[in-house]
């Protein structure tokens, strides 16, 4: 590769890195929105977890429309459009806060998720094909670091803005009733107006940056008719891809559950909200450490299959640790889960998309649909926790079957249908 080509590729990777930073900043704020809206809108646990449902279900609804949009207007324009859609979703938080309307908040989250679905559908195959497929996990790991660092920054800032004095508020609100209580809750909800106004403005600016950055269209594998079996006429004829969709579903589900449930679980142990809300930052630190490990170990020391199997086994160990301990020790195990999750997406994605040829974009859309696991599995956890959250601890067992499936995918599932030369 010439020096000029390297500069061009590095420029493209940097642009995608900015987008992954943005994904993290917006996505991981949900962990704080759950306890905040639970208080401001007076919600039960299972209703509060509709925050993650509204956000992540957009990926399922919008995955294929996003693929069609990208075919029509191209990757760079699709990314800019996704950012504008996200800015609209963030702007909806303003009337939602003014009216303390949970339905409007959920609508804003769904629209944000819609924009992110478009961005993810474009950016994940984009970064996958910017180099050899064998090192795709390494490049995705770098993107993951951008994502998680942004999440840490976002959680830290929003925690300061939203939860300052929350412990005193939670105590004082119990003595209020009628108009006085409504006024206090309205003042609490109004705290969201300023940060989400800023987020909406920043998203518009980034959309303009992408639009005028002259990011080139990339000829991806979808333009090539070659695949592992030229006789295949449908994307549904790739079993390893379909199993990969399930893999993405359970992986995103366990990752979101392990992080977004930490604040409420911590509060149920008697930890002040201001401190419990920082637990997701520690989880994102664990994720970042895992990504760094992936950058240095894949593919030099570990194959993508080996890394995924190790991560899934660690998931089982850490979940068992959380279930069989109590208090802060169980929280430490839940935080450690994020280390186990770090390399799952970087491994599942390339293993699932390899060899799809002309079905690459359709396969990418199917994988994006799998992100809906972040909508379903936390909601199941919230249901198991009970209306009063009494079962928050024991409900983490829901993670165990997810890791068992990922072990199967790492050992066998990713090979099914890839051709005789790749069968175990």
Backbone torsions as a table, in degrees:
resi	resn	phi	psi	omega
1	UNK	NA	131.3	179.8
2	UNK	-71.1	162.1	178.9
3	UNK	-59.2	-39.2	179.8
4	UNK	-64.4	-39.2	178.5
5	UNK	-66.3	-39.2	178.3
6	UNK	-62.2	-42.5	178.2
7	UNK	-61.4	-42.3	-179.9
8	UNK	-63.1	-45.1	179.7
9	UNK	-65.4	-42.5	179.4
10	UNK	-63.0	-36.3	177.3
11	UNK	-64.2	-44.0	179.4
12	UNK	-64.4	-42.0	178.0
13	UNK	-62.7	-38.8	179.8
14	UNK	-63.8	-40.8	178.3
15	UNK	-63.2	-44.7	178.8
16	UNK	-65.2	-34.2	176.5
17	UNK	-60.5	-39.2	176.6
18	UNK	-61.7	-41.0	179.5
19	UNK	-66.2	-41.4	178.4
20	UNK	-66.3	-33.0	173.4
21	UNK	-60.2	-43.9	179.1
22	UNK	-64.3	-42.7	177.6
23	UNK	-52.8	-47.1	-177.0
24	UNK	-65.8	-41.9	-177.3
25	UNK	-60.5	-42.9	-177.2
26	UNK	-79.5	-45.4	-173.0
27	UNK	-63.6	-46.8	-171.5
28	UNK	-80.2	-4.0	171.5
29	UNK	-68.7	-20.0	-179.1
30	UNK	-59.4	-32.9	179.4
31	UNK	-60.5	-30.7	176.2
32	UNK	-86.4	-32.0	180.0
33	UNK	-63.9	-32.2	-178.4
34	UNK	-59.9	-56.8	179.2
35	UNK	-69.0	-30.8	-178.7
36	UNK	-67.5	-49.6	-179.3
37	UNK	-71.2	-28.7	174.9
38	UNK	-58.6	-40.5	178.9
39	UNK	-77.0	-49.3	-173.2
40	UNK	-67.4	-34.2	-177.4
41	UNK	-106.3	5.1	176.8
42	UNK	54.1	69.0	-173.3
43	UNK	-112.6	158.1	168.1
44	UNK	-83.0	170.0	-179.4
45	UNK	-57.8	-51.0	-174.6
46	UNK	-64.2	-35.0	177.6
47	UNK	-72.1	-36.3	178.9
48	UNK	-62.9	-34.3	-179.6
49	UNK	-75.7	-0.5	168.8
50	UNK	-65.6	-15.3	173.0
51	UNK	-56.6	-51.7	179.0
52	UNK	-69.1	-34.4	179.8
53	UNK	-62.9	-50.3	-177.3
54	UNK	-61.5	-37.7	-177.3
55	UNK	-72.1	-50.1	-171.5
56	UNK	-84.7	-22.5	178.8
57	UNK	-67.6	-20.6	177.3
58	UNK	-61.1	-31.8	178.6
59	UNK	-63.8	-39.6	179.1
60	UNK	-66.7	-44.3	-176.6
61	UNK	-69.4	-37.8	-168.6
62	UNK	-102.0	-2.7	-173.7
63	UNK	-58.5	-53.2	-178.6
64	UNK	-71.4	-42.0	172.6
65	UNK	-56.4	-36.4	178.5
66	UNK	-63.0	-42.1	178.2
67	UNK	-61.1	-40.8	179.0
68	UNK	-66.9	-38.5	178.1
69	UNK	-62.9	-43.1	-179.5
70	UNK	-64.7	-37.3	177.1
71	UNK	-64.2	-34.1	-176.4
72	UNK	-77.8	-45.4	-171.4
73	UNK	-113.0	-7.0	177.4
74	UNK	90.7	165.4	-175.7
75	UNK	-65.1	-52.3	-176.8
76	UNK	-61.2	-46.0	178.8
77	UNK	-65.0	-34.2	177.5
78	UNK	-65.4	-38.8	177.8
79	UNK	-64.6	-43.8	179.1
80	UNK	-63.0	-41.2	178.5
81	UNK	-64.1	-41.6	178.2
82	UNK	-58.9	-40.8	178.7
83	UNK	-64.9	-40.1	178.8
84	UNK	-66.0	-39.5	177.2
85	UNK	-63.0	-42.0	177.7
86	UNK	-61.7	-39.6	179.9
87	UNK	-63.4	-36.5	177.1
88	UNK	-64.8	-42.3	177.8
89	UNK	-61.3	-42.7	178.4
90	UNK	-64.4	-38.3	-179.8
91	UNK	-64.4	-29.6	179.2
92	UNK	-63.8	-22.9	177.3
93	UNK	-62.2	-23.1	-178.4
94	UNK	-67.8	-56.6	175.6
95	UNK	-66.1	-29.3	178.2
96	UNK	-62.2	-43.3	179.0
97	UNK	-69.0	-40.8	-179.2
98	UNK	-62.4	-31.9	-178.5
99	UNK	-103.9	1.3	-176.1
100	UNK	45.7	49.9	-175.9
101	UNK	-103.5	109.4	179.7
102	UNK	-64.9	-34.6	178.6
103	UNK	-62.6	-40.7	176.8
104	UNK	-66.6	-39.7	176.5
105	UNK	-58.9	-45.2	179.7
106	UNK	-64.5	-36.2	177.4
107	UNK	-63.6	-44.3	177.4
108	UNK	-61.0	-41.4	178.3
109	UNK	-65.0	-39.8	178.1
110	UNK	-63.6	-41.5	179.7
111	UNK	-67.5	-39.4	174.1
112	UNK	-59.4	-44.5	177.9
113	UNK	-62.6	-34.2	177.4
114	UNK	-62.6	-46.4	177.5
115	UNK	-62.8	-40.9	179.3
116	UNK	-67.6	-34.4	177.2
117	UNK	-60.3	-42.1	177.6
118	UNK	-64.4	-44.2	179.3
119	UNK	-63.9	-44.1	-178.6
120	UNK	-66.4	-39.3	179.9
121	UNK	-61.3	-32.7	179.0
122	UNK	-83.2	-44.8	-167.7
123	UNK	-78.8	-33.8	-177.4
124	UNK	-67.4	-49.7	174.4
125	UNK	-65.8	-29.4	179.4
126	UNK	-59.9	-50.2	-177.8
127	UNK	-73.1	-28.2	-179.2
128	UNK	-66.1	-38.0	-174.8
129	UNK	-92.3	0.5	176.9
130	UNK	-83.0	54.1	-179.2
131	UNK	142.5	-178.2	-178.3
132	UNK	-63.6	144.6	-179.6
133	UNK	-63.4	-29.4	-177.9
134	UNK	-65.4	-26.0	-179.0
135	UNK	-107.2	13.5	-179.0
136	UNK	-61.0	-38.2	179.7
137	UNK	-60.3	-34.4	178.7
138	UNK	-65.9	-45.9	179.9
139	UNK	-66.4	-40.5	179.0
140	UNK	-66.4	-32.1	176.9
141	UNK	-63.5	-39.3	176.9
142	UNK	-63.0	-41.2	176.8
143	UNK	-63.8	-36.5	178.9
144	UNK	-62.7	-37.2	177.2
145	UNK	-62.8	-44.0	176.7
146	UNK	-57.5	-42.9	-178.4
147	UNK	-62.6	-47.1	-173.8
148	UNK	-76.9	-35.5	175.6
149	UNK	-61.0	-41.5	176.9
150	UNK	-62.1	-40.7	178.0
151	UNK	-60.7	-42.7	178.0
152	UNK	-60.0	-46.0	-179.1
153	UNK	-62.9	-46.4	-178.6
154	UNK	-62.1	-44.4	-179.8
155	UNK	-64.1	-43.0	-179.0
156	UNK	-61.3	-46.4	-178.3
157	UNK	-66.7	-48.6	-176.0
158	UNK	-67.4	-33.7	177.3
159	UNK	-61.4	-41.7	178.4
160	UNK	-64.4	-39.8	-176.3
161	UNK	-74.9	-38.9	-171.4
162	UNK	-95.1	-34.4	-168.0
163	UNK	-108.5	9.1	174.2
164	UNK	-63.7	120.6	-180.0
165	UNK	76.2	15.5	-176.5
166	UNK	-66.5	-34.5	-179.8
167	UNK	-61.9	-43.9	178.4
168	UNK	-66.0	-37.6	179.5
169	UNK	-63.3	-45.8	-178.7
170	UNK	-60.8	-32.8	178.3
171	UNK	-74.9	-45.0	-175.2
172	UNK	-70.5	-32.1	-176.3
173	UNK	-65.1	-24.6	-179.3
174	UNK	-67.9	-22.3	-179.4
175	UNK	-93.4	-1.6	-177.7
176	UNK	-101.2	158.6	176.4
177	UNK	-154.4	167.5	175.9
178	UNK	60.6	-139.6	-176.3
179	UNK	-62.6	-34.9	-179.2
180	UNK	-63.8	-42.1	178.7
181	UNK	-67.5	-42.8	178.8
182	UNK	-60.3	-42.2	-179.7
183	UNK	-64.4	-41.1	-179.7
184	UNK	-65.5	-42.8	179.1
185	UNK	-67.2	-34.8	177.7
186	UNK	-66.1	-41.7	176.9
187	UNK	-61.6	-35.9	177.4
188	UNK	-65.7	-47.6	-179.9
189	UNK	-61.2	-34.2	-178.9
190	UNK	-62.6	-17.1	178.4
191	UNK	-62.6	-20.7	-178.6
192	UNK	-79.7	-16.8	-172.5
193	UNK	-62.7	-50.6	-176.4
194	UNK	-64.6	-51.9	-177.7
195	UNK	-61.8	-37.8	-177.8
196	UNK	-79.3	-22.0	170.3
197	UNK	-66.9	-41.8	178.1
198	UNK	-65.6	-43.7	179.3
199	UNK	-59.6	-44.4	179.9
200	UNK	-60.4	-42.0	-179.6
201	UNK	-66.8	-42.5	179.7
202	UNK	-63.6	-39.6	179.6
203	UNK	-63.2	-39.4	177.1
204	UNK	-63.0	-42.9	179.3
205	UNK	-62.9	-40.7	179.0
206	UNK	-67.7	-34.8	176.7
207	UNK	-61.0	-42.4	177.7
208	UNK	-65.9	-38.6	178.4
209	UNK	-61.4	-46.6	179.5
210	UNK	-63.9	-41.6	-177.5
211	UNK	-60.2	-39.6	-174.3
212	UNK	-105.0	12.7	-179.7
213	UNK	-85.7	-5.9	179.7
214	UNK	58.3	39.6	175.0
215	UNK	-65.3	123.7	-173.6
216	UNK	-76.1	153.5	168.1
217	UNK	-69.8	144.8	179.9
218	UNK	-116.5	132.0	175.1
219	UNK	-76.0	109.1	-177.5
220	UNK	-100.3	-176.0	-176.0
221	UNK	-63.5	-17.2	-178.9
222	UNK	-66.3	-22.9	-179.2
223	UNK	-84.9	-4.1	-179.0
224	UNK	-104.7	130.8	-177.9
225	UNK	-79.0	-6.6	-178.2
226	UNK	-76.6	139.2	172.4
227	UNK	-152.0	-176.9	-174.9
228	UNK	-70.4	-14.4	177.3
229	UNK	-152.0	104.2	-174.4
230	UNK	-66.3	-12.7	-179.6
231	UNK	-81.3	-8.5	-176.5
232	UNK	-76.1	134.6	-176.1
233	UNK	-115.5	-1.9	-177.8
234	UNK	-144.9	146.3	177.2
235	UNK	-64.1	-22.2	179.3
236	UNK	-71.9	-7.2	178.5
237	UNK	-88.7	10.3	177.4
238	UNK	-111.4	89.3	-176.1
239	UNK	-58.1	-38.4	-178.0
240	UNK	-64.8	-30.9	176.0
241	UNK	-67.6	-46.6	-178.5
242	UNK	-63.0	-39.4	175.7
243	UNK	-67.4	-32.3	176.3
244	UNK	-65.4	-35.2	176.4
245	UNK	-61.6	-43.6	176.8
246	UNK	-63.8	-38.7	177.7
247	UNK	-60.1	-45.1	176.9
248	UNK	-62.6	-41.5	-179.2
249	UNK	-57.7	-52.2	-176.3
250	UNK	-73.1	-34.7	178.9
251	UNK	-62.9	-50.7	-179.2
252	UNK	-62.5	-38.1	178.7
253	UNK	-59.5	-46.9	-178.7
254	UNK	-71.9	-35.2	179.7
255	UNK	-65.0	-47.4	-179.6
256	UNK	-65.2	-42.4	179.7
257	UNK	-61.6	-45.5	-176.8
258	UNK	-64.1	-27.6	-177.6
259	UNK	-98.0	-50.3	-172.4
260	UNK	-72.1	-18.5	178.2
261	UNK	-87.8	-10.9	-175.3
262	UNK	-59.4	-44.9	-178.6
263	UNK	-59.4	-48.2	-179.5
264	UNK	-68.3	-37.0	177.7
265	UNK	-64.5	-42.8	177.7
266	UNK	-61.1	-42.2	179.0
267	UNK	-64.9	-33.0	179.0
268	UNK	-67.7	-17.8	177.3
269	UNK	-90.8	3.4	179.1
270	UNK	91.3	9.6	179.0
271	UNK	-83.4	135.1	-178.7
272	UNK	-58.1	145.1	-176.4
273	UNK	-57.1	-40.9	-178.3
274	UNK	-59.1	-33.0	179.2
275	UNK	-86.1	-42.3	-179.0
276	UNK	-62.1	-32.1	-178.3
277	UNK	-71.7	-10.7	177.3
278	UNK	-89.2	-11.3	179.8
279	UNK	-57.4	-38.7	176.6
280	UNK	-60.1	-29.2	176.7
281	UNK	-63.9	-44.3	179.1
282	UNK	-62.5	-37.1	177.8
283	UNK	-64.9	-39.8	178.7
284	UNK	-69.0	-31.4	173.2
285	UNK	-62.5	-43.9	177.8
286	UNK	-61.5	-40.9	176.4
287	UNK	-61.0	-44.1	-178.8
288	UNK	-63.0	-42.2	176.8
289	UNK	-59.5	-40.8	177.7
290	UNK	-63.2	-40.5	178.3
291	UNK	-63.9	-41.7	178.1
292	UNK	-61.1	-42.7	177.2
293	UNK	-59.3	-38.8	179.5
294	UNK	-66.2	-38.1	-179.5
295	UNK	-60.3	-38.9	-176.0
296	UNK	-89.2	-18.9	-174.2
297	UNK	-105.0	-21.1	-177.9
298	UNK	-111.5	127.1	0.9
299	UNK	-97.6	12.4	-173.0
300	UNK	-61.3	-46.2	-175.8
301	UNK	-111.1	-28.5	-177.8
302	UNK	-130.4	140.7	170.4
303	UNK	-78.2	166.5	179.2
304	UNK	-63.5	-35.5	177.4
305	UNK	-64.8	-44.9	-179.4
306	UNK	-63.6	-42.3	-179.3
307	UNK	-63.4	-41.5	180.0
308	UNK	-64.3	-42.0	-179.8
309	UNK	-63.8	-43.8	179.3
310	UNK	-61.0	-43.8	-179.5
311	UNK	-63.2	-41.3	180.0
312	UNK	-66.4	-39.5	177.1
313	UNK	-63.6	-41.9	176.5
314	UNK	-62.2	-36.4	177.8
315	UNK	-59.3	-42.6	178.8
316	UNK	-64.7	-45.1	-178.7
317	UNK	-61.5	-47.5	-176.8
318	UNK	-70.1	-36.0	176.9
319	UNK	-65.0	-44.0	176.8
320	UNK	-60.1	-40.0	177.6
321	UNK	-61.1	-41.9	179.7
322	UNK	-66.6	-37.6	-177.2
323	UNK	-72.9	-32.9	-174.5
324	UNK	-99.3	11.2	173.1
325	UNK	-126.8	175.2	-179.8
326	UNK	-135.7	172.3	174.4
327	UNK	61.3	-145.8	-176.9
328	UNK	-62.8	-30.7	179.9
329	UNK	-61.8	-41.8	178.6
330	UNK	-65.0	-35.1	177.0
331	UNK	-65.6	-40.2	178.0
332	UNK	-60.3	-40.1	177.8
333	UNK	-65.6	-39.3	178.9
334	UNK	-66.2	-38.4	176.0
335	UNK	-63.9	-41.5	179.0
336	UNK	-62.4	-27.5	176.8
337	UNK	-54.2	-36.1	-178.2
338	UNK	-64.5	-31.4	173.7
339	UNK	-61.8	-42.7	179.4
340	UNK	-64.8	-29.1	-177.0
341	UNK	-80.8	-16.8	-167.2
342	UNK	-54.5	-43.9	-173.4
343	UNK	-96.6	5.5	-177.1
344	UNK	-68.4	-52.6	177.9
345	UNK	-60.3	-48.4	-179.9
346	UNK	-59.4	-23.7	178.7
347	UNK	-92.4	-43.8	-176.5
348	UNK	-64.3	-43.2	-174.2
349	UNK	-60.3	-57.4	-178.8
350	UNK	-66.2	-33.8	177.3
351	UNK	-63.9	-30.5	-177.4
352	UNK	-84.8	-28.7	-172.9
353	UNK	-97.6	-11.5	-176.6
354	UNK	-61.6	130.8	172.7
355	UNK	78.3	14.7	-178.9
356	UNK	-79.2	-18.8	179.1
357	UNK	55.7	-122.3	-175.7
358	UNK	-68.6	-8.8	178.9
359	UNK	-98.2	13.0	-174.4
360	UNK	-59.4	-48.0	-177.3
361	UNK	-67.2	-39.6	177.6
362	UNK	-64.4	-41.6	177.0
363	UNK	-62.5	-39.2	177.7
364	UNK	-62.7	-40.3	178.5
365	UNK	-63.1	-40.5	177.7
366	UNK	-62.9	-42.1	179.4
367	UNK	-64.6	-39.3	177.4
368	UNK	-62.6	-36.3	176.7
369	UNK	-59.2	-32.2	179.9
370	UNK	-62.7	-19.6	178.9
371	UNK	-62.3	-15.9	177.0
372	UNK	-59.7	-13.1	173.2
373	UNK	-56.6	-30.0	176.8
374	UNK	-69.7	-15.5	175.4
375	UNK	-89.1	-39.9	-169.3
376	UNK	-85.7	-50.2	-172.3
377	UNK	-66.7	-41.8	174.5
378	UNK	-62.8	-32.6	178.5
379	UNK	-67.3	-39.6	176.0
380	UNK	-63.1	-43.0	176.7
381	UNK	-58.3	-44.3	179.8
382	UNK	-62.8	-38.0	178.1
383	UNK	-66.0	-43.0	179.6
384	UNK	-66.6	-27.8	-178.8
385	UNK	-67.5	-24.1	-179.0
386	UNK	90.4	160.2	-176.9
387	UNK	-59.8	-33.5	-178.6
388	UNK	-98.6	4.5	178.4
389	UNK	72.9	18.3	-175.0
390	UNK	-68.3	-23.2	-175.5
391	UNK	-108.4	25.7	-177.0
392	UNK	-59.2	-35.8	-176.8
393	UNK	-69.9	-58.5	-174.4
394	UNK	-65.9	-22.4	-176.8
395	UNK	-68.9	-10.5	177.8
396	UNK	-68.4	-7.7	176.9
397	UNK	-60.9	-21.5	-178.3
398	UNK	-60.1	-18.6	-179.1
399	UNK	-75.5	-28.5	-171.2
400	UNK	-60.4	-48.4	179.5
401	UNK	-63.2	-25.9	177.9
402	UNK	-64.5	-44.1	179.4
403	UNK	-67.7	-34.6	177.7
404	UNK	-61.7	-40.8	177.6
405	UNK	-64.3	-40.1	-178.6
406	UNK	-65.9	-33.5	174.1
407	UNK	-63.1	-43.4	177.5
408	UNK	-60.6	-44.4	-178.9
409	UNK	-63.9	-39.7	-179.6
410	UNK	-67.0	-39.7	-175.9
411	UNK	-81.1	-38.7	-170.0
412	UNK	-135.2	-45.8	-170.9
413	UNK	-57.4	-36.5	-176.4
414	UNK	-72.6	-9.5	-179.0
415	UNK	-98.0	-18.4	-172.5
416	UNK	-68.5	115.5	177.3
417	UNK	92.6	7.3	-179.1
418	UNK	-88.5	-2.8	-179.1
419	UNK	112.4	156.7	-174.6
420	UNK	-61.3	-32.9	-177.4
421	UNK	-71.2	-11.0	-178.8
422	UNK	-116.6	1.7	179.1
423	UNK	-74.3	146.0	-179.8
424	UNK	-76.1	NA	NA
